[in-house]
Amino acid sequence: MFTRREIWGLEQTDTFDAITLAYATAIQVMQARDADDPTSWSFQAALHGSVRNPPPGTLGWADCQHGSWFFLPWHRMYLYFFERIVRKAVVEAGGPEDWALPYWNYDRPSPSNTIPPAFREPQLPDGSSNPLFLAPPQRDPDVMDGAQIPPTVTSPVAALSRTRFSSPPTPSFGGQRIGPVHFDGGFGTLESTPHNVMHPTIGGQDPGSGVCGGALMSDPDCAALDPIFWLHHANIDRLWNVWISQPPRENPTDATWLSQEFAFYDESGDETRMTPQEVLDSAAQLDYVYEDLPSFRLPQVPSQEPPSPEPADRAPEGAPERPPELAAASEESLELAGGVETVSLSVPSSSRRLVAPPQEGGGRLLVRVEDIEAERDPKVAYSVYLNLPDDAGDDERLVHHIGNLSFFGIEKAGDADAPPGGGVGWRHTFDATGVVEHLTDEGRWDPETVNVTFEQIRLRRPSAAADRAPAAPVAPVKIGRVSVFRA
């Protein structure tokens, strides 16, 4: 059994502990291999995304699953085989035989919400170049100066509160029942935050020069070239374990999800295939645990037999919980180009009952942002607020926060070369029920007007970087419609 440990815990006393140093050494080995070697650094990164054509006969190239219910199982498989490749390189270099990929739990107070020290040091202890270190523009300069990432970006609370893996139209934990797709708009709440929003936060805006010259984590074709990518995704994988450990949460039992095959390469460079059915229990099936969940195992690994029908008193996974009813929608499109933008929705008297406090009308109050278009990813993300006062401080902002809007991978939307999946288009749906309940309790909820505010997410710069010049202008993104509905 291998144990994935938290990176900040490892680096409490020494920036380059044995596990972190072994990771850096293995990356050097992998980077020295031929680009067509499936165990090389560049080849492994290309399985997630790449602008170059795959070597003849290659499977799984640029096949990352985003915007569907395959997001979590695909990335678990991806990390699993990558970890095996790295471990073999670690052991061959004389490193620890029990090496496992660390994870970065950024949802903790400073300094854990800053990039770990080993990823900011240009040199290894022996004086050689540190492959974990990437200088701007490959990473955001504020991140590399130790800027704190705000809790609106790092918190998984909204995702962990979802009780169903896939449940349109209400936001779900694991994504909508579509795919396989390379990118689409069926995002689960965990994929939206913290996954999607962390990518441009770390990568920044500067594309640099040439292919993958800058902002690596902001671009799905370059993201896995950044060593921090793998620690970020280990944390996302860990949060899947956290979620499923809370009854009555369950993974899908649909045979189309359980049996979907994806191609990868093992530590010998041999092609292998895996299905979600084979990765439901990381301990029993894949021999790894996370140090904060050392005893976690699913009570039983489902059999390979087709699942039995859902009980009559429970809607099948993916079925709508109740028909959605539109309360109000914007009449004009909205452009985001950095800064702050607010759209006001006038709720007609005929539908005000739909925006009444949820405990009065039942169901959930949802905000949908749809028909999102952009010529290119602006490489920034926005916090989304409901009825945010103009003078709101940090604590007040958290009260009104309903989610984050990221455009990670938007350039892939509608890509003619992307595999078909019957997608839903680029859109995000946010559950505003908790915010409405809170404002109602305080006597501050007005059912006649709903204001939705988009505010560019900014890092908390350390004092040494407070005077840095602002980043380049933000590329515009068009939002076709903002709506509020009950479901």
C-alpha positions in Angstrom: 0.0 0.0 0.0 1.4 3.4 -1.0 0.6 6.6 0.9 0.2 9.9 -0.8 1.4 12.6 1.6 0.6 16.4 1.8 3.5 18.4 0.3 3.5 21.2 2.9 3.7 18.5 5.7 6.7 17.0 4.0 8.4 20.3 3.6 7.9 21.6 7.2 11.5 21.0 8.2 13.3 20.6 4.9 12.4 22.1 1.5 13.8 19.0 -0.3 12.7 16.1 1.8 13.3 12.6 0.4 9.9 12.3 -1.4 10.1 15.8 -3.0 13.8 15.4 -4.0 13.0 12.0 -5.5 10.2 13.5 -7.6 12.6 16.2 -8.9 15.2 13.6 -9.8 12.7 11.4 -11.6 11.5 14.3 -13.6 15.1 14.9 -14.8 15.3 11.3 -15.9 12.0 11.5 -17.7 12.8 14.8 -19.4 16.0 13.2 -20.8 14.1 10.5 -22.6 13.0 10.6 -26.2 9.8 12.5 -26.8 8.2 9.4 -28.4 9.0 7.2 -25.4 5.7 6.7 -23.5 7.5 7.1 -20.2 9.0 10.4 -21.1 8.0 13.7 -19.5 6.7 15.2 -22.7 4.8 12.1 -23.8 3.0 11.8 -20.5 2.0 15.5 -20.6 0.7 15.0 -24.2 -1.8 12.4 -23.0 -3.6 15.3 -21.3 -3.2 17.7 -24.2 -0.7 18.5 -27.0 -0.4 20.7 -30.1 1.9 18.2 -31.9 0.7 15.1 -33.7 1.1 11.8 -31.9 3.7 9.2 -32.9 2.2 6.5 -35.2 0.0 4.0 -33.4 -0.3 6.1 -30.3 -3.5 5.8 -28.3 -4.9 8.1 -25.7 -3.1 11.2 -27.1 -4.7 14.6 -25.9 -7.6 12.6 -24.5 -8.2 14.3 -21.1 -11.8 14.2 -20.0 -13.3 17.6 -19.0 -16.8 18.8 -18.8 -18.5 15.4 -18.2 -18.9 12.6 -15.6 -15.7 11.0 -16.9 -13.5 13.8 -15.5 -12.7 12.2 -12.2 -12.1 8.5 -13.3 -10.0 9.5 -16.3 -7.7 11.7 -14.2 -7.5 9.0 -11.5 -6.2 6.6 -14.2 -3.9 9.2 -15.6 -2.3 9.9 -12.1 -2.1 6.2 -11.3 0.0 5.3 -14.4 2.1 8.4 -14.1 2.9 7.6 -10.5 4.0 4.1 -11.5 6.3 5.6 -14.2 7.8 8.1 -11.7 8.2 5.4 -9.0 10.2 3.2 -11.3 12.5 6.1 -12.1 12.8 6.9 -8.4 13.7 3.4 -7.4 16.2 3.0 -10.3 17.9 6.2 -9.1 18.2 4.8 -5.5 15.2 6.6 -4.1 12.6 5.3 -1.7 10.8 2.2 -2.9 7.6 3.3 -1.3 7.5 6.6 -3.2 4.1 8.0 -3.9 2.9 11.2 -5.5 2.4 14.0 -3.0 -0.7 16.1 -3.0 -1.1 19.9 -2.4 -4.0 20.7 0.0 -4.2 24.4 -0.8 -7.5 24.8 1.2 -5.6 25.6 4.4 -4.4 28.9 5.9 -1.1 30.5 4.9 1.4 29.2 4.0 -0.4 26.2 2.7 -2.3 28.4 0.2 0.9 29.4 -1.5 2.9 27.3 -3.9 5.2 24.9 -1.9 8.9 26.0 -1.3 10.5 23.3 -3.5 8.6 24.6 -6.5 10.1 28.1 -5.9 13.8 27.1 -5.5 15.8 27.4 -8.8 18.4 24.8 -7.7 18.4 21.4 -6.0 20.7 20.8 -3.0 23.5 19.5 -5.2 23.5 22.8 -7.2 21.8 21.4 -10.3 18.8 23.0 -12.0 15.5 22.2 -10.2 12.9 20.8 -12.6 10.2 21.7 -10.1 10.9 25.4 -10.5 9.4 27.3 -13.4 10.2 31.0 -13.8 7.6 33.5 -15.1 6.1 33.5 -17.6 5.7 29.7 -17.3 4.0 30.4 -13.9 2.2 33.5 -12.7 4.8 35.9 -11.2 2.7 36.5 -8.1 2.4 32.8 -7.4 6.2 32.5 -7.7 6.6 35.3 -5.2 4.5 33.5 -2.7 1.1 35.2 -3.2 -1.7 33.6 -1.2 -4.6 32.0 -3.2 -8.0 33.2 -1.8 -10.4 30.7 -0.2 -13.0 31.4 -2.9 -10.6 29.6 -5.2 -9.3 26.8 -3.0 -12.3 25.7 -1.1 -14.1 22.4 -2.0 -17.0 23.0 0.4 -19.5 23.6 -2.4 -18.5 20.5 -4.2 -18.4 18.3 -1.1 -21.9 19.4 -0.2 -23.4 18.0 -3.4 -25.0 14.6 -2.6 -25.3 13.2 -6.2 -22.5 12.4 -8.6 -24.5 13.5 -11.7 -27.9 15.2 -11.4 -29.0 17.8 -14.1 -30.1 20.5 -14.0 -28.9 20.9 -10.3 -25.1 21.2 -10.0 -23.6 17.8 -9.2 -20.3 16.6 -7.7 -18.9 14.7 -10.7 -20.3 16.3 -13.9 -23.1 15.8 -16.3 -23.9 12.5 -18.0 -22.2 13.1 -21.3 -19.1 12.0 -23.0 -16.5 10.8 -23.5 -15.5 14.4 -24.4 -12.2 16.2 -24.5 -13.9 19.4 -23.3 -17.5 20.4 -22.9 -19.8 22.3 -20.6 -21.1 19.6 -18.3 -18.9 20.6 -15.4 -19.3 19.0 -12.0 -18.9 21.3 -9.0 -15.5 19.9 -8.1 -14.2 20.4 -11.6 -15.4 23.9 -11.5 -13.9 24.7 -8.1 -11.2 24.2 -7.2 -10.0 22.4 -10.3 -10.7 24.7 -13.2 -10.1 27.9 -11.3 -6.8 26.8 -9.9 -5.3 26.3 -13.4 -5.2 29.9 -14.6 -4.5 31.1 -11.0 -1.2 29.2 -11.0 -0.4 29.6 -14.7 -1.2 33.3 -15.1 -1.9 35.2 -18.3 1.4 35.5 -20.1 1.6 33.0 -23.0 5.4 33.7 -23.5 6.9 33.0 -26.8 6.5 29.8 -28.8 4.4 26.8 -28.0 4.1 26.3 -24.3 6.4 29.2 -23.7 4.3 30.6 -20.8 1.3 30.2 -18.6 1.6 26.4 -18.7 -1.2 25.6 -16.2 -3.6 27.9 -18.0 -3.5 25.9 -21.2 -4.7 22.3 -21.3 -2.2 21.5 -24.1 0.6 22.6 -21.8 -0.6 22.1 -18.2 0.8 18.7 -17.5 4.3 20.0 -18.3 4.3 21.9 -15.0 5.3 19.5 -12.1 2.7 21.2 -9.8 -0.1 19.9 -12.1 0.3 16.4 -10.7 0.1 17.6 -7.1 -3.0 19.7 -7.9 -4.7 16.7 -9.5 -3.7 14.4 -6.6 -5.6 16.8 -4.4 -8.7 16.7 -6.7 -8.5 12.9 -6.7 -8.2 12.9 -2.9 -11.4 15.0 -2.7 -13.2 12.3 -4.6 -12.3 9.9 -1.8 -13.4 12.5 0.8 -16.8 12.9 -1.0 -17.6 9.2 -1.4 -16.7 8.6 2.3 -19.8 10.6 3.3 -23.1 8.6 3.2 -25.4 8.6 1.3 -23.0 9.6 -1.6 -22.6 7.0 -4.3 -20.7 6.7 -7.6 -22.6 6.1 -10.7 -23.9 2.5 -11.2 -24.7 3.0 -14.9 -22.9 0.4 -17.1 -22.1 3.0 -19.7 -20.0 4.9 -17.1 -18.5 1.8 -15.4 -17.3 0.1 -18.6 -16.0 3.0 -20.7 -12.4 2.2 -21.6 -9.5 4.7 -21.8 -5.9 4.1 -23.0 -2.7 4.8 -21.1 0.9 3.5 -20.8 2.5 1.8 -17.9 6.0 2.0 -16.4 7.4 -0.3 -19.1 5.9 1.8 -21.9 3.3 -0.8 -22.7 -0.2 0.2 -23.8 -2.9 -0.6 -21.2 -6.6 0.1 -20.8 -8.7 0.9 -17.8 -12.4 1.6 -17.0 -14.0 3.5 -14.1 -15.2 0.2 -12.8 -11.5 -0.6 -12.0 -10.7 2.7 -10.1 -13.6 3.2 -7.7 -11.6 2.2 -4.7 -8.1 3.6 -4.6 -7.0 1.4 -1.8 -8.5 -2.0 -2.7 -8.0 -1.7 -6.5 -5.0 0.6 -7.0 -3.0 0.1 -3.7 -2.8 3.8 -2.6 -4.4 5.9 0.1 -4.1 9.5 1.3 -2.5 10.2 4.6 -5.5 12.0 6.0 -7.8 9.0 4.9 -5.5 6.1 5.9 -8.2 3.6 6.6 -10.7 4.5 3.9 -12.0 1.8 1.7 -15.3 1.4 0.0 -17.3 -1.3 1.8 -17.4 -3.4 -1.4 -16.0 -3.1 -4.9 -19.0 -3.4 -7.3 -18.9 -6.6 -9.3 -18.4 -6.6 -13.1 -22.0 -7.7 -13.6 -24.4 -5.1 -15.0 -26.0 -3.1 -12.1 -29.5 -3.9 -10.9 -32.3 -1.4 -11.7 -32.6 1.7 -9.4 -35.3 1.3 -6.6 -38.7 2.7 -7.6 -38.5 5.4 -4.9 -35.2 6.8 -6.3 -34.6 8.6 -9.6 -31.9 7.1 -11.7 -28.5 8.7 -11.7 -28.6 11.6 -14.1 -32.3 12.1 -14.1 -33.6 15.6 -13.4 -34.6 16.1 -9.8 -37.6 18.3 -10.8 -38.4 20.2 -14.0 -36.6 23.5 -14.0 -38.8 26.7 -14.1 -37.3 29.9 -15.4 -37.7 32.9 -13.1 -35.8 35.7 -14.9 -33.1 36.1 -17.6 -30.9 38.8 -19.0 -32.1 40.5 -22.2 -28.7 41.5 -23.5 -25.3 39.8 -23.7 -22.5 40.7 -21.3 -18.8 41.1 -21.9 -16.2 40.3 -19.3 -12.7 41.9 -19.8 -11.3 41.9 -16.3 -12.4 44.0 -13.4 -16.0 43.9 -12.2 -19.3 43.5 -14.1 -22.9 43.2 -12.8 -26.0 42.2 -14.6 -29.4 43.0 -13.0 -32.4 40.6 -13.6 -35.9 42.0 -13.1 -38.1 39.2 -11.8 -41.7 39.6 -13.2 -44.5 39.3 -10.6 -45.7 36.1 -12.4 -42.5 34.2 -11.4 -41.5 35.8 -8.1 -42.7 32.7 -6.3 -39.8 30.9 -7.9 -37.2 33.1 -6.2 -38.9 33.0 -2.9 -36.8 31.4 -0.1 -36.3 27.8 -1.1 -37.7 26.5 2.2 -41.0 28.1 1.1 -41.2 26.7 -2.4 -39.0 23.6 -2.3 -36.2 22.8 -4.8 -33.0 24.8 -5.4 -32.5 28.3 -6.7 -29.9 28.2 -9.5 -28.0 30.8 -11.5 -27.0 29.7 -15.0 -24.3 31.5 -17.1 -24.6 30.2 -20.7 -23.7 30.8 -24.4 -20.2 31.7 -23.4 -17.9 32.6 -26.3 -14.3 33.6 -26.6 -11.8 33.8 -29.4 -9.2 32.7 -26.8 -9.0 31.8 -23.2 -8.3 35.0 -21.2 -6.4 32.9 -18.6 -8.1 34.6 -15.7 -11.1 33.5 -13.6 -14.0 35.3 -12.0 -15.8 35.0 -8.7 -19.6 35.1 -9.1 -21.7 36.8 -6.4 -25.4 37.2 -5.8 -26.6 40.6 -4.7 -23.2 41.8 -3.7 -23.2 45.2 -1.9 -20.9 47.8 -3.4 -19.0 48.3 -0.1 -18.7 44.6 0.8 -15.5 43.5 2.6 -13.8 40.2 2.4 -16.1 38.5 4.9 -19.2 39.9 3.3 -18.1 38.7 -0.1 -18.0 35.1 1.1 -21.6 35.4 2.2 -22.6 36.4 -1.4 -20.3 34.1 -3.2 -22.0 31.4 -5.3 -19.1 30.0 -7.3 -16.3 30.7 -9.8 -16.3 31.1 -13.6 -13.2 29.8 -15.4 -12.6 29.4 -19.1 -9.9 26.7 -18.9 -10.2 24.8 -22.2 -12.7 27.0 -23.8 -10.7 27.1 -27.0 -11.5 23.3 -27.2 -15.2 23.9 -27.2 -16.7 23.0 -30.5 -13.4 21.8 -31.8 -14.1 19.8 -35.0 -11.2 17.4 -34.1 -12.6 16.7 -30.6 -14.3 13.4 -30.0 -18.1 13.6 -30.2 -20.0 13.4 -26.9 -23.4 14.9 -27.2 -22.3 17.9 -25.1 -24.4 20.7 -23.7 -22.4 23.7 -24.8 -20.1 25.9 -22.7 -22.0 27.0 -19.6 -21.9 27.0 -15.8 -24.7 26.5 -13.3 -24.4 27.7 -9.7 -26.5 26.8 -6.7 -27.5 30.0 -5.0 -29.8 28.4 -2.5 -27.6 28.9 0.6 -27.0 32.5 -0.2 -30.7 33.2 -0.6 -31.5 31.5 2.6 -28.9 33.5 4.5 -30.0 36.8 3.0 -33.6 35.9 3.8 -32.8 35.2 7.4 -31.2 38.7 7.6 -34.2 40.3 5.9 -32.0 41.4 2.9 -33.5 39.3 0.1 -35.5 41.2 -2.5 -37.4 38.9 -4.9 -38.0 41.7 -7.4 -34.4 42.1 -8.6 -31.5 39.7 -8.7 -28.0 41.0 -9.3 -25.2 38.7 -10.5 -21.7 40.1 -10.2 -18.6 38.8 -11.9 -15.3 39.9 -10.3 -11.8 39.0 -11.6 -10.0 36.8 -9.1 -6.8 38.4 -7.8 -4.1 36.9 -5.6 -3.0 38.4 -2.3 0.4 39.6 -3.2 3.2 39.6 -0.6 4.3 43.1 0.4 7.6 42.7 -1.7 5.5 42.4 -4.9 2.8 44.9 -4.0 4.1 47.5 -6.5 4.4 45.2 -9.5 2.9 46.6 -12.6 -0.6 45.1 -13.5 -0.9 42.3 -15.9 -1.7 42.8 -19.6 -5.2 43.6 -20.6 -7.6 40.7 -20.2 -9.0 39.1 -23.4 -12.8 39.6 -23.6 -15.3 36.8 -23.1 -19.0 37.2 -24.2 -21.8 35.8 -22.0 -24.9 35.4 -24.0 -27.4 35.0 -21.1 -27.6 34.9 -17.3 -30.7 33.3 -15.9 -32.2 32.4 -12.6 -34.5 29.4 -12.2 -35.9 26.9 -9.7 -35.2 23.2 -10.0 
